Amino acid sequence: MMPAAVETGTADAVASRRRWRTAAWLRRSCLLVLVIGQTLLASWFMLSILPYNGGNAVEIGMLGLFALLFAWISFGFWIAVAGFVLRRLGGDRQSLLQQQDAATLAATPLARTAILMPIYHEPIERSLGGLSAVYRSLERTGQLEHFDFFILSDSREPDTWLREQAAWAQLVDKLGAAGRLFYRRRKLNLNYKSGNVGDFLRRWGRDYDYMVVLDADSLMGGDTLVTMVQLMQRHRMVGILQTSPQLLNGRSLFARIQQFSSQLYGPLFTTGLAAVQLGEAAFWGHNAILRVNPFMAHCGLRKLPGWGLFRGPIMSHDFVEAAYLGRAGHEVWLEPGLQDSWEESPPSLVDELTRDQRWVKGNMQHLWLMLGSRRLRFAHRMAFLNGIMSYLASPLWLAFLVLTTIATTRMVLWPINYFPDPHQLFPLWPQWQPLRAATLVACTLGLLFLPKFLGLADAALTQRVRAFGGFFRLLGSVLLEIVVSAMLAPIRMLSHSRYVTAALFNIKLRWAGQNRTSETGWVEALVYQAPGSILGLAWALFALWLKPMFFYWSLPVALPLIFAAPISVILSRVQLGQRLRRRGWLMTAEEAYGSKLLEEMMRSPLEGIQQPGFCESVIHPRHNRLQVALARAAPAGPRRQRLDALAQRCLEQGPGALDRTEQSLLAQDAEAMAWLHHQVWRVAPGTVWGRLLRREITRQPVPRRTVS
C-alpha cells in the first residue's frame, strides 16, 4: 500500500499540473488570438497598399512573407507586454517560486548535485576563475558538501589542455577542493558538448541526483544554486529548471550594449515567455539544473536518419532534450525569479556572427524533429519553431526586399498591365500608396521598439533607475541601443541568410572555441563584411537609378550594409565602451552597486600565473611531475614502440618536429614524459632543447635537477 505522504505528494503534483496546464491553455489561446488578429489586420492593410492589390505572383509572395514576418514580430511584442503586466502584478502566481512559501523552501533538504563546466579551447583564467567564484559562493552558503565540480574538457591542442590540467591542480590547492573539484579530458570529442556531458553521465551520473550545466563564461550565485536544488526536491516531476541568465562583464561597446539590453528588456521577455510556456519551457543548454535519472533514461540523442543537414549528430541538443523529457511526462520550467545567473556576450559583432553560424545549423536541424518526431508536446514543437524562426526570419526578410525591388522595377520599367485578370471588365489603375505604406512601417516599428520603452517604464516603476545611471542616462542609453540595433539588423539579416543557405546545403562547419576578449581589426572586418557591403552599395545605386523615392526607402537597410566594416570595428572597441561607462551610460546594477560574484571572478586565484604548455611540462620538474602523475603508461607493444620513437625524435629535433597529435600522444604517456624530462636536462646547450631549457630558466626560477 502506498504511504500517505507519497499519496499526498502525488495528489498535489497532479493537481498542480492540472492547474498550470489549464492556465497555459488559456494564455496560449489568448496569445494566438492576438497575434493572428493583429497579423490579419496588418495583412489587409498591406494588401491595400500594393499597386495591383495582390493581383500577381510577386505581390502574393510579398503579402505571404509580410504576414509571416509580422506574425513573428507580433509574437515578441505580446510576450513583452505580458511580461510587463505580470511584473506589475508582482509576478506570475503559476511560477515554481510562487507555489510555496520561502520558509518551507528554505527548510527543504538538499541532494547530491554535480556542477559541470564543459570547455573547449577556452581562456583558462576566465573560465576556471569563474568556476572558483561559484565554488566560493557556494562555500559561503554552508551547503558546499552537497556539490561536486567537474571540468569536462574537449580541448585538442596539447598546449591548451596541459595548461587546463595545471590550472585545475592549482585551483584545487588554492580552494582546498581536493575530492570535490575534478578534471577530465576526453580523447575523442564526439557529438560536441552533448557528447561531453554524456561521457560524464556514463561514468558518474548514477552518483548524483542532479546536475547543473554551466558554460565556460557562466557565473551563478551559491544561494541560487541551493534554491534550484530545493525547488527540484519539492517538485519531483520537474526534469529541468532553467534560469534566465543575464549578460555581465561587458567591456567593448558592442558587449556593453548587449549587456544593457539583456538587463533592461530581458526580464520582460523571459517573464512573458515563462508565463506562456509554464511547465513546457525550453532548455537553453546552460545555467540550468537537470534531474539526472530521467535525463539519462530519455535524453540519449540518436543521430538524425535523413539526408544532408538532417543526417548525423544533433548539433543543438538543448531544445531536443527538453522536448524528450516533456514527451516522457516530465516538466521543464523557466524561472525568471532566480537571480544571480550570468553569462558573457561575445565582444564584437564578428564574434557574435561566427557563433551564430554554428547555432544556425543546429537550429535548422530542428525542422526534422519538429515535423517528424512522434508524441512531442505541442509547446515543444513551437519552441523548435521559435528557434528556427530566430534565424529563418532573416532570409524571409531578404526575400521580401528582393520582391519589393522586383515590384518597383516592374512599375517603373515595364508597361503597366491594366488587366491583370483576363476576366475583369474594367481596367485596374495600379498605384503605390506612400502614406499608407509609411503608416504600416510606423506600426511595425512600434511593435519592435515599444517593448524597449516598456523596459524603461518597468525600471522606473521598480525603482531600478539608479542602477542604470539615472533616468536621463537611462533614456539616452535606450535611444543609443535603438540606433545601434537598427544599424545591426541589416548586417545580421544578410549574415544569417547566408548561414541558413549554407546549413540547408549542409556545408561543413569547424567547431572552435569562442573569442571572448579580442577587438576586431580593420582587415578582418573588411574581409568579413565585404560581400554585404558590395551588395548593399549595388542595391542602393540601382535604387537611385531606378527611382529616387525607392532610393530613400532603401537607405535604412543599405547604409548599415555599406558601412558594416567600420560599424563592427567601432563597436568592438573596449576603450569606447569604458568611456561611456565612466560617464554613466549603458550602466547595469552590478556596475552601480558592485557584485561579490563579479569581484571574486576578477580576483581569480589563477590571475597572473603563466600555465605550462608542452615544452614547460617537459622541462619544469614540478609541472612534469604533475603531468606524469595524471598520465598513463602504454603497455609494451606496437603503441609503446611508436611512443618511444616519437619521444626520441622529439628529443633530437625539438618539439617543433611533432604535430599537435603527436605532442598529445606523448603528453598522455607517463613513461615518455618522464624519460623526456630526464633526457632534456642532459642535452648540450646548443641544441633545440638546450636553448628552450635556458629560456625557461631565465623566464622563471626552475629548481635544477640532479642528473645521475
N, C-alpha and C positions, 0 to 999 in steps of 0.2 A: 504494500500500500504506500502511496506517495506521502511523504511527510507534509504536515500542514503548512510549514514555512515555504516549502517548494511550491505547493499548490497555490499559495497566496501570491508568491512571486510570479508564477506563470500566469495567473489570472490578471495581475496588474500589467504584465508585459503585453498580454493580448488586448486588454482594454486600452493601453497606451497606443498600441499600433493601430487599433481601430480609430482612435481619436485623430491621430496625426494623418492617417490616410484619408479620412473624411475631409479634414482641413486642407490637405494637399489637393484633393479633387476639386474643391470649391475654388481655391486660389488659382489653380491652373486653368479652370474653366473661365474664370473672370479674366485672367491674363489673355487667354486665347480670343475671347470676345473683343477685348480692347484692341489687340494687335490686328486681328482680321478686319474689324470695323474701320480702324484708322487707315489700314492699307487699302481697303476698297474705296474709301472716300478719296484718298490721295491718288489712287489709280484713275478714278473717274475724272478728277481734276486734270491729271496728266493727259488723259485721252482728249480732253477739250483743248489742250494746248497744241497737240500735234497737228501739222498742216492738213493731213488727209484724215484726221480723226481715227487713226488705226486702220486705214484702208489699204495698206500694202504690207509686204513681209517685213521690211525694215522697221516700220512703226510698230508692228505687232511684236517684233523682237525687242524693241526699246521698251514697250509697255510691260512685257513679261519680266525683263531684267529690272526695270524700275520697281515693280511690285515686290520682287524677291529682296532687293536691297532695302527698300523702305520698310518691309516687314522686319528685317534684321535690325535696322535702326530703332524701330518702334519697340521691339522686344527689349533692347537695352534701356530705352527711355523708361518704360513702365517698371522694369526691375529697379531702377534707381529711385523712381517715385515711391514704390512700395517700401524700399529700404528707408527712405526719408520719413515716411509716415510711421513705420514701426519704431524707428528710433525716437520719434516724438512721443510715442505712446509708452516708452520705457522698455522696449524690446519685444521680442516675439514670445508669447506665452507657451508656444509649442516647442521651443528650443530645449535641448537637453539641460542646459544650465538652469533654466527656469522651471524645470519639472520637479525639483526638490529644493529644500531649504539648505542654506550654507552650512549650518551646524551638522546636519545629517551627512552631508557630503564630506565635510572635514573629518568626521569620525569613521569614515569608511576605510578599512584596512587595504593596504597595497598588495600587489603580487609581483612576482619576478618579471622584470622588464629589461629587454636588451635595447640599447641605443646604437643604431647603425649609421655609419658615415661611409658610403661608397665614394671612392675618389678615383680619378683618372687624370694623371699629369696636372695636378692642381698646385697652386702656390702653397708650399708646405707650411710656412709660418702663419698664413691666414687661416687655412682650413683647420690645422691642428690647434692653432691659437684659439679659434672659435670654439672648438670642442673642449679645450681646457676651461673656457669661460662657462660653458654649460655644466661641466663637471663641478666647478667651484660653486655655481649657483645651486646645484642640487645638494651639494655638501652643506650649504647653509640652511636648507630645509630640515636637516636631520633625518632624511629618508634615503640617503645615498645607498644604504645597504641593500635596497631592493633593485638597484640598477647596475647593469654591466655595460661597458662601452666597447664597441668593435669598429676598428678602422679596416675597411674592406677595399683593398687596392686592386685596380686593374691596370696599373701603370706598366708600360712595356720598356721604356728607356731605362737601362741599368743605373745611370746616374740618378734618375728620379726616384726609383723605388729604394735604392740604397740610402738616399737621403731621408726618405719616408721612414725607413726602419730605424735609422739613427735618431731621428726626431721623436719617434714613438718611445724609444728607450729612454731618452732624456725626459720626456713628458711623464712617463711612469715614475721616474726617480723624483722629479720636482713636485709632483702631485701626491706622492705616496700612494700610487694607484696600482701597486702590484696585485695581481689576481683580480683586477677589476677593469683594466684597460688593455685591450688585446689588439694585435695587428695580424692581418692575414692578406697575402697577395696570391691571387690566382695565377697559375702558369698559363692557362688558356682562358682568355676573356670572351667566352661565347655568350651570345644573346645580351650583350651590353649590360646595363645596370640591373635589369631584372634577373639576368643570369648570375650576377654577383650576389644579389640578395638570395636567390635560390640556392646558391652554393652554401651560404651561411645557414639557411634553414635545414638543408640536408645534414649538416654537421652538428648544429647546436640548437635547432629550432625547438625540439621537444623539451629542452631545459627551461623554456620561458613561456609565460602566459601571453605576453605582449611584446611587440617591438615598435620602437619609434624610429622612423626613417628620416635622416637628415641629408641635405645636400652639402657639398663642400663649403658653400657660403651661408649655410643655415646657422641660426642662433636662436636658442629657446631658453626661457627662464625656468629655474627649478620649480617654482610654485606652479607654473603652467603644466609642466610635465607631471607633477604629482596629481594635480586636478584631473588631467586627462586619464590617468590610470584609475582614479577613483570613479570617474564617470563610466569608464568601461566596466568596472566592478559592479556598479549599480544597474547597468543596462546590459544584460547578458546577451541580448540579440544584436547588439551593435558590433559589426565586424571591423569597421574603420571609422575613426573620428578624426576629421580633417580640420586643422586650424586655418585661419586666414592670414598667412604671412604677409607682412608689410616690408617695404624696402628700407634699408638703412645704410649708413656709411658711404653714401654717395659723395664723390669728390669732384668729378668733372661736371660741367654744366648739364650735359645730357643725363647723367646719372642722378643729379640733384632734381631735375625736372621730373624724372620718372618717380623718384622717391617722394617728392612733394605730392604728385598726383595720387600715388597709392595711399598716402596717409590722409589726404583730404577727401578724395572721392571714393576710395576703396571701401570704407565702412558702409556707404550707401549700397553699393552694388553687391557686396557679399551678404549684407543683411537681407536685401531683397531676394537674392538668389537662394540663400538658405531657407527663406520662408516659403519659396515655391517648391524647392526640392524636398525639404524636410528629411525623412529617413531614406531617401533615394538620391543622395547627393553624389557628386563626382569625387574622385581621389586624384590629387594633383602630384602625387609621387614623392612628396617630402613634407616635413613638418606636420606629420600625422602619426597617429598610433593605430596599430593593427592587431587584431586578435589572432594569435599565431596558428592555433589548431585549424579553424575553418579556412584561414588563408592557405595553409599547406594542403588542405583537403580539396579546395575548389579553385585555386588560382594558378594551377600549373598551366602555362601558356603553350599550347600546341602551335606548331608552325602553320601558317596560312596555306591552304591547299590549292589556291588558284593559280594565276599566271602573272608574270611580270611583277608589278608592285605588290600584288596580292598573293605572293608566294614567298615562303620563308619566315624567318623570325619576326615577331611583332616588335616594332621599334618603340612605340609609345605604349607602355604597358599599363600605366596607372588607371586610365578610364576603363580599360578592359577588366582589370582586377576588381574594380568596384562593381562593374556590371555582373561579373561572375559571382561575386558574393551576394549581390541582390537576387540573382537567379536561384541561389541556394537557400534563400529565405532570411539572409542576414541584412541588417540595416547599415547604411552608410550615411553619416551625418557631417555636415559642415557647421561648425560652431563659431560664429564671429565674435562671441563674447570672450573667447580665450585670448588673453593678451600675451605680450612678450614672445611673439613668434615672428621671426625676421628672416630675411634673405637679402642678397645684394643684387643690384641691377648691373647689367653689362655697362662698361664705362663709356661706350661710344655707339653710334648708330651702326657702324660697320660690324661691330661685335654682336650687336643685337640681331642684325640680319643674318650673320653667319650662324648663330644659334638657331634662328628661325628656320634656316634651310634644313636642319635635321628634324625639327619639330613638324614641319610641313609634311614631310614624307610619312612620319609616323601617324599624323592625323588623317592623311588621305587613306591610309590602310584601314582606318575605322569604317570606311564605306562598306567594305566587305562584311565586317562584323555587324554593322547596323542593319544591313539588309538581309544577311544570310544566317545569322546566329539564331537558334531557337530558344524560346522561353525567356528571352531577356525582357526585363520590365520596360514599359514604355518610357518612363522617365530617363532610364539609362540610354535608350536609343536616342532620345532627344539630347542627352549630354554628348553623345557621339556627334550628332548633327551640329550642336553648338560649337564643338571643337573644329569640325570640318569647315563650318561657315566662317570661323575666325580667320581662315586663310583663303577659302574659296570666294569670299566676298570681293577680294582684290581682282581676280581675273573677271568676275562678273562686272565690276565697276569699269574695268578696262574695256570690256566688250561693249558696255553701254556707251562709253566715249567714242569707240570706233563707229558704232551705228549712228551716233549723233553726227559725227563727221560725214558719214556717207549720206545721211538725210539732208544735211546742209548743202553738200556738194551737188546733190540731185536738184535741189531747189534753185541753186544759183546757175549751174552749168547746163543742166538738161532741160529739154522742153517740158513745160508743165502739162501733166495729164489731167484734163478736166473731167474725164470719165473713167476713173479707176475701176468702177464696177460696170461691166458690159451691159448690165440690165437696168442701169439707172436712167431716168428720163430727163433729169436736169443736170447741168454742169456743176461740178464742185470747185469752188474757188479756194485753193489752198493758201493758207497764210499762217505765219507764226504769231503767237500771242505773247510778246515780250513781257508785258505787265503781269499776266497770269504766270508766266514762267518764273519771273522774279519772286512772285508771291509763294510759289511752290518751293523754290530754293530757300526762301526765308523760313518757311515752315520746317523744312528738312534740317536746316542749320539749327533751328530752335530745338528740335529733338536731340541733336548732337550736343549742343552746348548748354541747354538748360540744366541737365544734371550737374554740371560743374558749378553753377550758381546755387543749386540746391546743396552741394557740398559746402559752399561758403556759408549759406544760411545755417546749415547743421552745425558748423564750427562756432558760429556766433551764438546760437541757441544753447549749445552745450558748454559755453564759456571756454572754448579752446582757442579763441582768437589770439591770446598772448603766446600760445605755443607756436603760432605761425608768424610771429613778429609784430602783432598788432593788426588792426583792421585794414589800414590803408596799405601796409606792406602786403598783407594777405590778398587784398583786391588786386594790387599790382602784380603779384605772383600768379594769380589766376589768369589775368589778361596775358601775361607773358607766356604761360603754359598753353593758352589757347592759340596764340600766334605760332608758337613752335610746333604744336600738334598739327595745325593746318599746313605748315611747311613740310612736315614729315609724312603726312598722309599720302601724297602722290608718290614719294620715293618708296615708301613701304608697299604701296599698291603695285608698282612696277616690279619690285624685287620679289614680292610674294607671288605675283603672276608667273614670273619666271620659275620660281621654285615649284609651284603647283604643276606647271607643264613638265618640268624635269622629273617630278615624282611620278606623274602618270605615265611617263615613258620609262620609268624605273632606272634612271641614271644613278649609278652607284655613288654613295657619299662616303667620305672619310670621317670616321669617328675620332674626334680630337678633343683635348682639354680646352676649356674656355679661357680666354684672356679676361682677367678681372682688374687689370690695373693700367694698361698702356694707353697712351693717347694715339690718335690716328694721324699718320704722316700724310703729307701732301701727295706723294707719289702713290701711296696705297689708295687714298681716296679718289684720285683722278682715274686710276686704272679700274677701281671697283665701280665707280659711278659713270664712267664714260659712255656705255651703251644707253643708259637712261637719259643722260644729258644730250646726246646726239639726237635721240628720238624726240625729246621734248622741244629742242630747238627746231627740228624739221617740222614738227606739228604746228608750232607757233608761226613759223614763216609761211607754211601752207595756209593757215587760217587767215593770216594777214593778207595774203594774195587773194584768197577766196572772197572774204567779206570782213570789213573792219569790225563790225559788231560781233562776229563769231570769234575774231581775234581777242577781243576784250573778254569774252566768256572763257576763252582757253587759258588766260594768264594765271588764274589761281592754281591750275594744275601744271602748266608748262614752266612757269618761273622756278618753282622748287626743283623740278627735274633738271633744268638748265644749270642751276647753281647748287646741285646736290653735293658736289665735292667740297666747296668751301663751307657749306652748311654742316656737313659731317665733321670736318676738321675743327671748326669753331666750337661746335657742341662738345667735342671730346676734350677740350682744354680744361685742365684742373685749375689753373690759375684764375680763369674766368669764373668757374663755379665757386671757388673760395672767396673771390672778391665780392660776389653777390651775397654769399653767406655772411661776410663781415658787415655788410650793410643791412642785414636782416631780411633778405629776400629768399624765397623758397625754403623757409625755415621749417623745422619739424620739432615735435615735443622733446625728443631725445637731445637735440642740439640746444634747445632753450633751457631745459631743466636738468639735463645730464641723464646718463643711463649707466647703472652699475655694470650691466652686461657688456655694453659697448666699451666702457673703460677697461674692464678686465680683458676683453679681446685685444684692445690696443696695447695692453701691458702683457703681451703673450710671454710665457716662460721661455719661448724659443727665440724671442726678439734678439737680433744681433748675432746669433750663433750661426756660423758657417757649417752647414751639414756636409758630410763627406760623400763624394761620388765614388766612382770605381777606383780611380788612382789612389785617393786618400784611404779607401778601405783596404787597399793592398799595403800601403806604406805605413800608416799610423798604427802603432801597436794596440791602442785602445779600440779604435774603430775596427781593426782586423779581428780582435778577439770577439767583438760583438757579432760581426758577420759570420765568423766560423761557428759561433755558438748557435746562430739561427739557421745556418745552412745544414745540409745533409751530405754525407759522402756517398758517392756512387759505388756500387759493388764492382768487383773485378769482372771484366768482360769487355765487349766492344765499346760500350759507352765510357768505361773507365779509360780505355786506351785513347779514345778521341779527346777526352778532357785533359789527359796528360800531354797529348800532342799540342792542344790549344795553349795550355799553360807554358809549355816550352817555347812556342812561337811568340807568345805574349812577352816572355822574359827576354828573348833575344831581339825582337823587333819593336817592342814597346806596345802600349795599349792601342795606339792608332792602327796597328796592323790587324785588329779584330773589329768586326762589325758589332752592332749592338746586340744581336742574337748570341754571338759567341761570347761577348762580355757577360751577358746574363747567365749563360751556361756556367761559366767559371765562377761567377759571384754566388751561384746557388750551390756550389760544391765546396764543402768544408775542407776537404783534403787539398784541393787545388789552391784555395785562398791561403791556407796555412803555408803551403810549400812556396807559393809566390812571395809571400811576406818574408819568409826566411831567406829566399834567394836574392830578393831585391836589396836587402841590407848588405849583401856581399858583392854587389856589382861594382865595376870600375866607375870612377866619377864621370868619365867622358861619355858613357853610354846613355841611351834614352832614359832608362830608369834612374841612372845616376843623377842626371840633370833634374828629373822630377823629384828625386829624394832631396836634393839640395834646395830646390824651390819650396818644398813642403816644410823643411826645417827652418828656412828663412821666414816663411809666412806665419808659422805658429810653432810654439815650443813642442818638440817631439822627444819623448824620453828615448835616449839612444839604446838600441837593442844590443845586448851582448851576444855575439855570434861565437859559437863553439867551433 
